[in-house]
Amino acid sequence: MSIFGDKRDDFRKLAEMSSVALVLPSSIAVGLFFGYVLDKWLHTDPWMLLAFLVFGIVSGFASLFRALRKYEKEEKG
């Protein structure tokens, strides 16, 4: 292994963890977008927005926990 092997692994882990920080807000934003569009299309204000906001939050937390669990397994293994 070269001198830079450990540094590359550290940078890869840093990049993975920084992308995890974007998972929750992006999931919420996608849920809000689709809820807003469906509300305007179906004239159901604010029900689709609220429903897809909840779906986005749940999806974001599920993805966040899945990524953190994967990271934890990599650290232990």
mmCIF file of the N, C-alpha and C atoms, coordinates in Angstrom:
data_MODEL
# 
_entry.id   MODEL 
# 
loop_
_atom_site.group_PDB 
_atom_site.id 
_atom_site.type_symbol 
_atom_site.label_atom_id 
_atom_site.label_alt_id 
_atom_site.label_comp_id 
_atom_site.label_asym_id 
_atom_site.label_entity_id 
_atom_site.label_seq_id 
_atom_site.pdbx_PDB_ins_code 
_atom_site.Cartn_x 
_atom_site.Cartn_y 
_atom_site.Cartn_z 
_atom_site.occupancy 
_atom_site.B_iso_or_equiv 
_atom_site.pdbx_formal_charge 
_atom_site.auth_seq_id 
_atom_site.auth_comp_id 
_atom_site.auth_asym_id 
_atom_site.auth_atom_id 
_atom_site.pdbx_PDB_model_num 
ATOM 1   N N  . MET A 1 1  ? 0.846   -1.173 0.000   1.00 0.00 ? 1  MET A N  1 
ATOM 2   C CA . MET A 1 1  ? 0.000   0.000  0.000   1.00 0.00 ? 1  MET A CA 1 
ATOM 3   C C  . MET A 1 1  ? 0.897   1.242  0.000   1.00 0.00 ? 1  MET A C  1 
ATOM 4   N N  . SER A 1 2  ? 0.486   2.228  -0.702  1.00 0.00 ? 2  SER A N  1 
ATOM 5   C CA . SER A 1 2  ? 1.296   3.441  -0.794  1.00 0.00 ? 2  SER A CA 1 
ATOM 6   C C  . SER A 1 2  ? 1.006   4.378  0.379   1.00 0.00 ? 2  SER A C  1 
ATOM 7   N N  . ILE A 1 3  ? 1.779   5.417  0.420   1.00 0.00 ? 3  ILE A N  1 
ATOM 8   C CA . ILE A 1 3  ? 1.595   6.429  1.464   1.00 0.00 ? 3  ILE A CA 1 
ATOM 9   C C  . ILE A 1 3  ? 0.212   7.056  1.366   1.00 0.00 ? 3  ILE A C  1 
ATOM 10  N N  . PHE A 1 4  ? -0.289  7.214  0.133   1.00 0.00 ? 4  PHE A N  1 
ATOM 11  C CA . PHE A 1 4  ? -1.554  7.904  -0.078  1.00 0.00 ? 4  PHE A CA 1 
ATOM 12  C C  . PHE A 1 4  ? -2.764  6.992  0.069   1.00 0.00 ? 4  PHE A C  1 
ATOM 13  N N  . GLY A 1 5  ? -2.562  5.706  0.293   1.00 0.00 ? 5  GLY A N  1 
ATOM 14  C CA . GLY A 1 5  ? -3.683  4.776  0.420   1.00 0.00 ? 5  GLY A CA 1 
ATOM 15  C C  . GLY A 1 5  ? -4.588  5.111  1.587   1.00 0.00 ? 5  GLY A C  1 
ATOM 16  N N  . ASP A 1 6  ? -4.013  5.388  2.742   1.00 0.00 ? 6  ASP A N  1 
ATOM 17  C CA . ASP A 1 6  ? -4.816  5.733  3.912   1.00 0.00 ? 6  ASP A CA 1 
ATOM 18  C C  . ASP A 1 6  ? -5.525  7.061  3.719   1.00 0.00 ? 6  ASP A C  1 
ATOM 19  N N  . LYS A 1 7  ? -4.864  8.014  3.103   1.00 0.00 ? 7  LYS A N  1 
ATOM 20  C CA . LYS A 1 7  ? -5.489  9.324  2.859   1.00 0.00 ? 7  LYS A CA 1 
ATOM 21  C C  . LYS A 1 7  ? -6.686  9.183  1.931   1.00 0.00 ? 7  LYS A C  1 
ATOM 22  N N  . ARG A 1 8  ? -6.554  8.354  0.908   1.00 0.00 ? 8  ARG A N  1 
ATOM 23  C CA . ARG A 1 8  ? -7.661  8.157  -0.036  1.00 0.00 ? 8  ARG A CA 1 
ATOM 24  C C  . ARG A 1 8  ? -8.852  7.519  0.668   1.00 0.00 ? 8  ARG A C  1 
ATOM 25  N N  . ASP A 1 9  ? -8.592  6.557  1.525   1.00 0.00 ? 9  ASP A N  1 
ATOM 26  C CA . ASP A 1 9  ? -9.683  5.936  2.278   1.00 0.00 ? 9  ASP A CA 1 
ATOM 27  C C  . ASP A 1 9  ? -10.365 6.951  3.183   1.00 0.00 ? 9  ASP A C  1 
ATOM 28  N N  . ASP A 1 10 ? -9.578  7.805  3.809   1.00 0.00 ? 10 ASP A N  1 
ATOM 29  C CA . ASP A 1 10 ? -10.147 8.841  4.673   1.00 0.00 ? 10 ASP A CA 1 
ATOM 30  C C  . ASP A 1 10 ? -10.996 9.820  3.873   1.00 0.00 ? 10 ASP A C  1 
ATOM 31  N N  . PHE A 1 11 ? -10.515 10.226 2.703   1.00 0.00 ? 11 PHE A N  1 
ATOM 32  C CA . PHE A 1 11 ? -11.288 11.151 1.868   1.00 0.00 ? 11 PHE A CA 1 
ATOM 33  C C  . PHE A 1 11 ? -12.559 10.487 1.331   1.00 0.00 ? 11 PHE A C  1 
ATOM 34  N N  . ARG A 1 12 ? -12.475 9.204  1.011   1.00 0.00 ? 12 ARG A N  1 
ATOM 35  C CA . ARG A 1 12 ? -13.656 8.487  0.539   1.00 0.00 ? 12 ARG A CA 1 
ATOM 36  C C  . ARG A 1 12 ? -14.711 8.430  1.643   1.00 0.00 ? 12 ARG A C  1 
ATOM 37  N N  . LYS A 1 13 ? -14.286 8.128  2.867   1.00 0.00 ? 13 LYS A N  1 
ATOM 38  C CA . LYS A 1 13 ? -15.220 8.083  3.994   1.00 0.00 ? 13 LYS A CA 1 
ATOM 39  C C  . LYS A 1 13 ? -15.821 9.456  4.271   1.00 0.00 ? 13 LYS A C  1 
ATOM 40  N N  . LEU A 1 14 ? -14.989 10.489 4.166   1.00 0.00 ? 14 LEU A N  1 
ATOM 41  C CA . LEU A 1 14 ? -15.478 11.849 4.366   1.00 0.00 ? 14 LEU A CA 1 
ATOM 42  C C  . LEU A 1 14 ? -16.518 12.215 3.315   1.00 0.00 ? 14 LEU A C  1 
ATOM 43  N N  . ALA A 1 15 ? -16.267 11.836 2.065   1.00 0.00 ? 15 ALA A N  1 
ATOM 44  C CA . ALA A 1 15 ? -17.227 12.120 0.996   1.00 0.00 ? 15 ALA A CA 1 
ATOM 45  C C  . ALA A 1 15 ? -18.535 11.372 1.213   1.00 0.00 ? 15 ALA A C  1 
ATOM 46  N N  . GLU A 1 16 ? -18.454 10.118 1.644   1.00 0.00 ? 16 GLU A N  1 
ATOM 47  C CA . GLU A 1 16 ? -19.662 9.345  1.906   1.00 0.00 ? 16 GLU A CA 1 
ATOM 48  C C  . GLU A 1 16 ? -20.477 9.958  3.044   1.00 0.00 ? 16 GLU A C  1 
ATOM 49  N N  . MET A 1 17 ? -19.808 10.358 4.105   1.00 0.00 ? 17 MET A N  1 
ATOM 50  C CA . MET A 1 17 ? -20.513 10.935 5.247   1.00 0.00 ? 17 MET A CA 1 
ATOM 51  C C  . MET A 1 17 ? -21.096 12.307 4.911   1.00 0.00 ? 17 MET A C  1 
ATOM 52  N N  . SER A 1 18 ? -20.418 13.093 4.093   1.00 0.00 ? 18 SER A N  1 
ATOM 53  C CA . SER A 1 18 ? -20.976 14.394 3.735   1.00 0.00 ? 18 SER A CA 1 
ATOM 54  C C  . SER A 1 18 ? -22.183 14.228 2.821   1.00 0.00 ? 18 SER A C  1 
ATOM 55  N N  . SER A 1 19 ? -22.201 13.176 2.018   1.00 0.00 ? 19 SER A N  1 
ATOM 56  C CA . SER A 1 19 ? -23.383 12.946 1.186   1.00 0.00 ? 19 SER A CA 1 
ATOM 57  C C  . SER A 1 19 ? -24.564 12.487 2.034   1.00 0.00 ? 19 SER A C  1 
ATOM 58  N N  . VAL A 1 20 ? -24.293 11.821 3.147   1.00 0.00 ? 20 VAL A N  1 
ATOM 59  C CA . VAL A 1 20 ? -25.364 11.397 4.054   1.00 0.00 ? 20 VAL A CA 1 
ATOM 60  C C  . VAL A 1 20 ? -26.090 12.622 4.615   1.00 0.00 ? 20 VAL A C  1 
ATOM 61  N N  . ALA A 1 21 ? -25.363 13.701 4.823   1.00 0.00 ? 21 ALA A N  1 
ATOM 62  C CA . ALA A 1 21 ? -25.973 14.916 5.362   1.00 0.00 ? 21 ALA A CA 1 
ATOM 63  C C  . ALA A 1 21 ? -26.975 15.536 4.397   1.00 0.00 ? 21 ALA A C  1 
ATOM 64  N N  . LEU A 1 22 ? -26.875 15.212 3.121   1.00 0.00 ? 22 LEU A N  1 
ATOM 65  C CA . LEU A 1 22 ? -27.796 15.769 2.131   1.00 0.00 ? 22 LEU A CA 1 
ATOM 66  C C  . LEU A 1 22 ? -29.012 14.883 1.882   1.00 0.00 ? 22 LEU A C  1 
ATOM 67  N N  . VAL A 1 23 ? -29.014 13.679 2.412   1.00 0.00 ? 23 VAL A N  1 
ATOM 68  C CA . VAL A 1 23 ? -30.092 12.727 2.148   1.00 0.00 ? 23 VAL A CA 1 
ATOM 69  C C  . VAL A 1 23 ? -31.419 13.228 2.714   1.00 0.00 ? 23 VAL A C  1 
ATOM 70  N N  . LEU A 1 24 ? -31.443 13.625 3.955   1.00 0.00 ? 24 LEU A N  1 
ATOM 71  C CA . LEU A 1 24 ? -32.692 14.041 4.604   1.00 0.00 ? 24 LEU A CA 1 
ATOM 72  C C  . LEU A 1 24 ? -33.290 15.293 3.961   1.00 0.00 ? 24 LEU A C  1 
ATOM 73  N N  . PRO A 1 25 ? -32.540 16.391 3.799   1.00 0.00 ? 25 PRO A N  1 
ATOM 74  C CA . PRO A 1 25 ? -33.158 17.569 3.176   1.00 0.00 ? 25 PRO A CA 1 
ATOM 75  C C  . PRO A 1 25 ? -33.598 17.335 1.730   1.00 0.00 ? 25 PRO A C  1 
ATOM 76  N N  . SER A 1 26 ? -32.847 16.533 0.986   1.00 0.00 ? 26 SER A N  1 
ATOM 77  C CA . SER A 1 26 ? -33.244 16.298 -0.407  1.00 0.00 ? 26 SER A CA 1 
ATOM 78  C C  . SER A 1 26 ? -34.514 15.448 -0.476  1.00 0.00 ? 26 SER A C  1 
ATOM 79  N N  . SER A 1 27 ? -34.657 14.488 0.412   1.00 0.00 ? 27 SER A N  1 
ATOM 80  C CA . SER A 1 27 ? -35.885 13.679 0.436   1.00 0.00 ? 27 SER A CA 1 
ATOM 81  C C  . SER A 1 27 ? -37.096 14.535 0.789   1.00 0.00 ? 27 SER A C  1 
ATOM 82  N N  . ILE A 1 28 ? -36.928 15.433 1.729   1.00 0.00 ? 28 ILE A N  1 
ATOM 83  C CA . ILE A 1 28 ? -38.024 16.331 2.108   1.00 0.00 ? 28 ILE A CA 1 
ATOM 84  C C  . ILE A 1 28 ? -38.370 17.257 0.954   1.00 0.00 ? 28 ILE A C  1 
ATOM 85  N N  . ALA A 1 29 ? -37.357 17.774 0.263   1.00 0.00 ? 29 ALA A N  1 
ATOM 86  C CA . ALA A 1 29 ? -37.599 18.677 -0.869  1.00 0.00 ? 29 ALA A CA 1 
ATOM 87  C C  . ALA A 1 29 ? -38.332 17.967 -2.001  1.00 0.00 ? 29 ALA A C  1 
ATOM 88  N N  . VAL A 1 30 ? -37.956 16.733 -2.279  1.00 0.00 ? 30 VAL A N  1 
ATOM 89  C CA . VAL A 1 30 ? -38.634 15.974 -3.336  1.00 0.00 ? 30 VAL A CA 1 
ATOM 90  C C  . VAL A 1 30 ? -40.090 15.723 -2.952  1.00 0.00 ? 30 VAL A C  1 
ATOM 91  N N  . GLY A 1 31 ? -40.328 15.361 -1.690  1.00 0.00 ? 31 GLY A N  1 
ATOM 92  C CA . GLY A 1 31 ? -41.696 15.154 -1.226  1.00 0.00 ? 31 GLY A CA 1 
ATOM 93  C C  . GLY A 1 31 ? -42.531 16.417 -1.318  1.00 0.00 ? 31 GLY A C  1 
ATOM 94  N N  . LEU A 1 32 ? -41.960 17.540 -0.917  1.00 0.00 ? 32 LEU A N  1 
ATOM 95  C CA . LEU A 1 32 ? -42.676 18.809 -1.021  1.00 0.00 ? 32 LEU A CA 1 
ATOM 96  C C  . LEU A 1 32 ? -42.989 19.165 -2.471  1.00 0.00 ? 32 LEU A C  1 
ATOM 97  N N  . PHE A 1 33 ? -42.031 18.950 -3.357  1.00 0.00 ? 33 PHE A N  1 
ATOM 98  C CA . PHE A 1 33 ? -42.235 19.268 -4.769  1.00 0.00 ? 33 PHE A CA 1 
ATOM 99  C C  . PHE A 1 33 ? -43.380 18.454 -5.360  1.00 0.00 ? 33 PHE A C  1 
ATOM 100 N N  . PHE A 1 34 ? -43.324 17.132 -5.167  1.00 0.00 ? 34 PHE A N  1 
ATOM 101 C CA . PHE A 1 34 ? -44.378 16.289 -5.735  1.00 0.00 ? 34 PHE A CA 1 
ATOM 102 C C  . PHE A 1 34 ? -45.733 16.568 -5.097  1.00 0.00 ? 34 PHE A C  1 
ATOM 103 N N  . GLY A 1 35 ? -45.757 16.827 -3.806  1.00 0.00 ? 35 GLY A N  1 
ATOM 104 C CA . GLY A 1 35 ? -47.013 17.168 -3.149  1.00 0.00 ? 35 GLY A CA 1 
ATOM 105 C C  . GLY A 1 35 ? -47.595 18.465 -3.669  1.00 0.00 ? 35 GLY A C  1 
ATOM 106 N N  . TYR A 1 36 ? -46.758 19.462 -3.882  1.00 0.00 ? 36 TYR A N  1 
ATOM 107 C CA . TYR A 1 36 ? -47.210 20.745 -4.416  1.00 0.00 ? 36 TYR A CA 1 
ATOM 108 C C  . TYR A 1 36 ? -47.773 20.587 -5.827  1.00 0.00 ? 36 TYR A C  1 
ATOM 109 N N  . VAL A 1 37 ? -47.048 19.859 -6.671  1.00 0.00 ? 37 VAL A N  1 
ATOM 110 C CA . VAL A 1 37 ? -47.484 19.663 -8.056  1.00 0.00 ? 37 VAL A CA 1 
ATOM 111 C C  . VAL A 1 37 ? -48.806 18.904 -8.090  1.00 0.00 ? 37 VAL A C  1 
ATOM 112 N N  . LEU A 1 38 ? -48.927 17.854 -7.298  1.00 0.00 ? 38 LEU A N  1 
ATOM 113 C CA . LEU A 1 38 ? -50.176 17.097 -7.279  1.00 0.00 ? 38 LEU A CA 1 
ATOM 114 C C  . LEU A 1 38 ? -51.332 17.918 -6.724  1.00 0.00 ? 38 LEU A C  1 
ATOM 115 N N  . ASP A 1 39 ? -51.077 18.748 -5.719  1.00 0.00 ? 39 ASP A N  1 
ATOM 116 C CA . ASP A 1 39 ? -52.129 19.618 -5.195  1.00 0.00 ? 39 ASP A CA 1 
ATOM 117 C C  . ASP A 1 39 ? -52.640 20.583 -6.266  1.00 0.00 ? 39 ASP A C  1 
ATOM 118 N N  . LYS A 1 40 ? -51.744 21.160 -7.026  1.00 0.00 ? 40 LYS A N  1 
ATOM 119 C CA . LYS A 1 40 ? -52.164 22.097 -8.074  1.00 0.00 ? 40 LYS A CA 1 
ATOM 120 C C  . LYS A 1 40 ? -52.906 21.376 -9.185  1.00 0.00 ? 40 LYS A C  1 
ATOM 121 N N  . TRP A 1 41 ? -52.465 20.151 -9.506  1.00 0.00 ? 41 TRP A N  1 
ATOM 122 C CA . TRP A 1 41 ? -53.081 19.403 -10.593 1.00 0.00 ? 41 TRP A CA 1 
ATOM 123 C C  . TRP A 1 41 ? -54.449 18.852 -10.193 1.00 0.00 ? 41 TRP A C  1 
ATOM 124 N N  . LEU A 1 42 ? -54.560 18.346 -8.958  1.00 0.00 ? 42 LEU A N  1 
ATOM 125 C CA . LEU A 1 42 ? -55.794 17.709 -8.503  1.00 0.00 ? 42 LEU A CA 1 
ATOM 126 C C  . LEU A 1 42 ? -56.691 18.631 -7.683  1.00 0.00 ? 42 LEU A C  1 
ATOM 127 N N  . HIS A 1 43 ? -56.233 19.854 -7.411  1.00 0.00 ? 43 HIS A N  1 
ATOM 128 C CA . HIS A 1 43 ? -56.987 20.830 -6.604  1.00 0.00 ? 43 HIS A CA 1 
ATOM 129 C C  . HIS A 1 43 ? -57.366 20.250 -5.240  1.00 0.00 ? 43 HIS A C  1 
ATOM 130 N N  . THR A 1 44 ? -56.365 19.730 -4.550  1.00 0.00 ? 44 THR A N  1 
ATOM 131 C CA . THR A 1 44 ? -56.593 19.108 -3.242  1.00 0.00 ? 44 THR A CA 1 
ATOM 132 C C  . THR A 1 44 ? -55.822 19.818 -2.142  1.00 0.00 ? 44 THR A C  1 
ATOM 133 N N  . ASP A 1 45 ? -55.587 21.126 -2.288  1.00 0.00 ? 45 ASP A N  1 
ATOM 134 C CA . ASP A 1 45 ? -54.781 21.870 -1.308  1.00 0.00 ? 45 ASP A CA 1 
ATOM 135 C C  . ASP A 1 45 ? -55.260 21.609 0.104   1.00 0.00 ? 45 ASP A C  1 
ATOM 136 N N  . PRO A 1 46 ? -54.457 21.397 1.047   1.00 0.00 ? 46 PRO A N  1 
ATOM 137 C CA . PRO A 1 46 ? -53.024 21.108 1.144   1.00 0.00 ? 46 PRO A CA 1 
ATOM 138 C C  . PRO A 1 46 ? -52.723 19.634 1.351   1.00 0.00 ? 46 PRO A C  1 
ATOM 139 N N  . TRP A 1 47 ? -53.669 18.741 1.038   1.00 0.00 ? 47 TRP A N  1 
ATOM 140 C CA . TRP A 1 47 ? -53.572 17.347 1.472   1.00 0.00 ? 47 TRP A CA 1 
ATOM 141 C C  . TRP A 1 47 ? -52.435 16.573 0.823   1.00 0.00 ? 47 TRP A C  1 
ATOM 142 N N  . MET A 1 48 ? -52.238 16.722 -0.451  1.00 0.00 ? 48 MET A N  1 
ATOM 143 C CA . MET A 1 48 ? -51.133 16.009 -1.107  1.00 0.00 ? 48 MET A CA 1 
ATOM 144 C C  . MET A 1 48 ? -49.786 16.541 -0.627  1.00 0.00 ? 48 MET A C  1 
ATOM 145 N N  . LEU A 1 49 ? -49.717 17.854 -0.418  1.00 0.00 ? 49 LEU A N  1 
ATOM 146 C CA . LEU A 1 49 ? -48.479 18.455 0.086   1.00 0.00 ? 49 LEU A CA 1 
ATOM 147 C C  . LEU A 1 49 ? -48.123 17.867 1.452   1.00 0.00 ? 49 LEU A C  1 
ATOM 148 N N  . LEU A 1 50 ? -49.095 17.777 2.326   1.00 0.00 ? 50 LEU A N  1 
ATOM 149 C CA . LEU A 1 50 ? -48.851 17.221 3.659   1.00 0.00 ? 50 LEU A CA 1 
ATOM 150 C C  . LEU A 1 50 ? -48.496 15.735 3.603   1.00 0.00 ? 50 LEU A C  1 
ATOM 151 N N  . ALA A 1 51 ? -49.219 14.987 2.761   1.00 0.00 ? 51 ALA A N  1 
ATOM 152 C CA . ALA A 1 51 ? -48.965 13.548 2.658   1.00 0.00 ? 51 ALA A CA 1 
ATOM 153 C C  . ALA A 1 51 ? -47.557 13.287 2.114   1.00 0.00 ? 51 ALA A C  1 
ATOM 154 N N  . PHE A 1 52 ? -47.183 13.990 1.055   1.00 0.00 ? 52 PHE A N  1 
ATOM 155 C CA . PHE A 1 52 ? -45.867 13.759 0.477   1.00 0.00 ? 52 PHE A CA 1 
ATOM 156 C C  . PHE A 1 52 ? -44.752 14.351 1.325   1.00 0.00 ? 52 PHE A C  1 
ATOM 157 N N  . LEU A 1 53 ? -45.047 15.348 2.124   1.00 0.00 ? 53 LEU A N  1 
ATOM 158 C CA . LEU A 1 53 ? -44.073 15.840 3.086   1.00 0.00 ? 53 LEU A CA 1 
ATOM 159 C C  . LEU A 1 53 ? -43.766 14.749 4.111   1.00 0.00 ? 53 LEU A C  1 
ATOM 160 N N  . VAL A 1 54 ? -44.798 14.096 4.610   1.00 0.00 ? 54 VAL A N  1 
ATOM 161 C CA . VAL A 1 54 ? -44.600 12.991 5.563   1.00 0.00 ? 54 VAL A CA 1 
ATOM 162 C C  . VAL A 1 54 ? -43.838 11.849 4.901   1.00 0.00 ? 54 VAL A C  1 
ATOM 163 N N  . PHE A 1 55 ? -44.211 11.507 3.653   1.00 0.00 ? 55 PHE A N  1 
ATOM 164 C CA . PHE A 1 55 ? -43.482 10.456 2.929   1.00 0.00 ? 55 PHE A CA 1 
ATOM 165 C C  . PHE A 1 55 ? -42.017 10.826 2.749   1.00 0.00 ? 55 PHE A C  1 
ATOM 166 N N  . GLY A 1 56 ? -41.749 12.077 2.444   1.00 0.00 ? 56 GLY A N  1 
ATOM 167 C CA . GLY A 1 56 ? -40.364 12.535 2.271   1.00 0.00 ? 56 GLY A CA 1 
ATOM 168 C C  . GLY A 1 56 ? -39.567 12.456 3.559   1.00 0.00 ? 56 GLY A C  1 
ATOM 169 N N  . ILE A 1 57 ? -40.190 12.846 4.666   1.00 0.00 ? 57 ILE A N  1 
ATOM 170 C CA . ILE A 1 57 ? -39.510 12.784 5.962   1.00 0.00 ? 57 ILE A CA 1 
ATOM 171 C C  . ILE A 1 57 ? -39.203 11.335 6.340   1.00 0.00 ? 57 ILE A C  1 
ATOM 172 N N  . VAL A 1 58 ? -40.182 10.460 6.189   1.00 0.00 ? 58 VAL A N  1 
ATOM 173 C CA . VAL A 1 58 ? -39.986 9.044  6.519   1.00 0.00 ? 58 VAL A CA 1 
ATOM 174 C C  . VAL A 1 58 ? -38.923 8.435  5.615   1.00 0.00 ? 58 VAL A C  1 
ATOM 175 N N  . SER A 1 59 ? -38.993 8.728  4.338   1.00 0.00 ? 59 SER A N  1 
ATOM 176 C CA . SER A 1 59 ? -38.005 8.208  3.396   1.00 0.00 ? 59 SER A CA 1 
ATOM 177 C C  . SER A 1 59 ? -36.612 8.737  3.705   1.00 0.00 ? 59 SER A C  1 
ATOM 178 N N  . GLY A 1 60 ? -36.518 10.001 4.051   1.00 0.00 ? 60 GLY A N  1 
ATOM 179 C CA . GLY A 1 60 ? -35.227 10.596 4.386   1.00 0.00 ? 60 GLY A CA 1 
ATOM 180 C C  . GLY A 1 60 ? -34.603 9.965  5.615   1.00 0.00 ? 60 GLY A C  1 
ATOM 181 N N  . PHE A 1 61 ? -35.395 9.768  6.657   1.00 0.00 ? 61 PHE A N  1 
ATOM 182 C CA . PHE A 1 61 ? -34.869 9.135  7.867   1.00 0.00 ? 61 PHE A CA 1 
ATOM 183 C C  . PHE A 1 61 ? -34.492 7.677  7.617   1.00 0.00 ? 61 PHE A C  1 
ATOM 184 N N  . ALA A 1 62 ? -35.291 6.976  6.816   1.00 0.00 ? 62 ALA A N  1 
ATOM 185 C CA . ALA A 1 62 ? -34.958 5.582  6.500   1.00 0.00 ? 62 ALA A CA 1 
ATOM 186 C C  . ALA A 1 62 ? -33.634 5.512  5.737   1.00 0.00 ? 62 ALA A C  1 
ATOM 187 N N  . SER A 1 63 ? -33.455 6.382  4.765   1.00 0.00 ? 63 SER A N  1 
ATOM 188 C CA . SER A 1 63 ? -32.200 6.406  4.007   1.00 0.00 ? 63 SER A CA 1 
ATOM 189 C C  . SER A 1 63 ? -31.033 6.815  4.887   1.00 0.00 ? 63 SER A C  1 
ATOM 190 N N  . LEU A 1 64 ? -31.267 7.761  5.775   1.00 0.00 ? 64 LEU A N  1 
ATOM 191 C CA . LEU A 1 64 ? -30.221 8.218  6.683   1.00 0.00 ? 64 LEU A CA 1 
ATOM 192 C C  . LEU A 1 64 ? -29.769 7.094  7.607   1.00 0.00 ? 64 LEU A C  1 
ATOM 193 N N  . PHE A 1 65 ? -30.711 6.390  8.211   1.00 0.00 ? 65 PHE A N  1 
ATOM 194 C CA . PHE A 1 65 ? -30.372 5.284  9.109   1.00 0.00 ? 65 PHE A CA 1 
ATOM 195 C C  . PHE A 1 65 ? -29.691 4.145  8.352   1.00 0.00 ? 65 PHE A C  1 
ATOM 196 N N  . ARG A 1 66 ? -30.155 3.872  7.122   1.00 0.00 ? 66 ARG A N  1 
ATOM 197 C CA . ARG A 1 66 ? -29.539 2.820  6.318   1.00 0.00 ? 66 ARG A CA 1 
ATOM 198 C C  . ARG A 1 66 ? -28.088 3.163  5.996   1.00 0.00 ? 66 ARG A C  1 
ATOM 199 N N  . ALA A 1 67 ? -27.825 4.408  5.629   1.00 0.00 ? 67 ALA A N  1 
ATOM 200 C CA . ALA A 1 67 ? -26.458 4.832  5.308   1.00 0.00 ? 67 ALA A CA 1 
ATOM 201 C C  . ALA A 1 67 ? -25.570 4.814  6.548   1.00 0.00 ? 67 ALA A C  1 
ATOM 202 N N  . LEU A 1 68 ? -26.098 5.251  7.668   1.00 0.00 ? 68 LEU A N  1 
ATOM 203 C CA . LEU A 1 68 ? -25.307 5.238  8.896   1.00 0.00 ? 68 LEU A CA 1 
ATOM 204 C C  . LEU A 1 68 ? -25.019 3.814  9.365   1.00 0.00 ? 68 LEU A C  1 
ATOM 205 N N  . ARG A 1 69 ? -25.974 2.917  9.209   1.00 0.00 ? 69 ARG A N  1 
ATOM 206 C CA . ARG A 1 69 ? -25.757 1.521  9.572   1.00 0.00 ? 69 ARG A CA 1 
ATOM 207 C C  . ARG A 1 69 ? -24.685 0.897  8.670   1.00 0.00 ? 69 ARG A C  1 
ATOM 208 N N  . LYS A 1 70 ? -24.708 1.232  7.380   1.00 0.00 ? 70 LYS A N  1 
ATOM 209 C CA . LYS A 1 70 ? -23.694 0.733  6.454   1.00 0.00 ? 70 LYS A CA 1 
ATOM 210 C C  . LYS A 1 70 ? -22.312 1.255  6.851   1.00 0.00 ? 70 LYS A C  1 
ATOM 211 N N  . TYR A 1 71 ? -22.245 2.527  7.200   1.00 0.00 ? 71 TYR A N  1 
ATOM 212 C CA . TYR A 1 71 ? -20.977 3.118  7.605   1.00 0.00 ? 71 TYR A CA 1 
ATOM 213 C C  . TYR A 1 71 ? -20.459 2.470  8.888   1.00 0.00 ? 71 TYR A C  1 
ATOM 214 N N  . GLU A 1 72 ? -21.363 2.213  9.816   1.00 0.00 ? 72 GLU A N  1 
ATOM 215 C CA . GLU A 1 72 ? -20.971 1.586  11.075  1.00 0.00 ? 72 GLU A CA 1 
ATOM 216 C C  . GLU A 1 72 ? -20.435 0.168  10.850  1.00 0.00 ? 72 GLU A C  1 
ATOM 217 N N  . LYS A 1 73 ? -21.080 -0.594 9.945   1.00 0.00 ? 73 LYS A N  1 
ATOM 218 C CA . LYS A 1 73 ? -20.604 -1.947 9.642   1.00 0.00 ? 73 LYS A CA 1 
ATOM 219 C C  . LYS A 1 73 ? -19.213 -1.902 9.011   1.00 0.00 ? 73 LYS A C  1 
ATOM 220 N N  . GLU A 1 74 ? -18.969 -0.924 8.139   1.00 0.00 ? 74 GLU A N  1 
ATOM 221 C CA . GLU A 1 74 ? -17.659 -0.790 7.502   1.00 0.00 ? 74 GLU A CA 1 
ATOM 222 C C  . GLU A 1 74 ? -16.587 -0.452 8.529   1.00 0.00 ? 74 GLU A C  1 
ATOM 223 N N  . GLU A 1 75 ? -16.928 0.358  9.518   1.00 0.00 ? 75 GLU A N  1 
ATOM 224 C CA . GLU A 1 75 ? -15.963 0.733  10.547  1.00 0.00 ? 75 GLU A CA 1 
ATOM 225 C C  . GLU A 1 75 ? -15.608 -0.442 11.445  1.00 0.00 ? 75 GLU A C  1 
ATOM 226 N N  . LYS A 1 76 ? -16.604 -1.277 11.767  1.00 0.00 ? 76 LYS A N  1 
ATOM 227 C CA . LYS A 1 76 ? -16.359 -2.435 12.624  1.00 0.00 ? 76 LYS A CA 1 
ATOM 228 C C  . LYS A 1 76 ? -15.652 -3.548 11.871  1.00 0.00 ? 76 LYS A C  1 
ATOM 229 N N  . GLY A 1 77 ? -15.997 -3.703 10.591  1.00 0.00 ? 77 GLY A N  1 
ATOM 230 C CA . GLY A 1 77 ? -15.433 -4.805 9.795   1.00 0.00 ? 77 GLY A CA 1 
ATOM 231 C C  . GLY A 1 77 ? -14.161 -4.441 9.195   1.00 0.00 ? 77 GLY A C  1 
# 
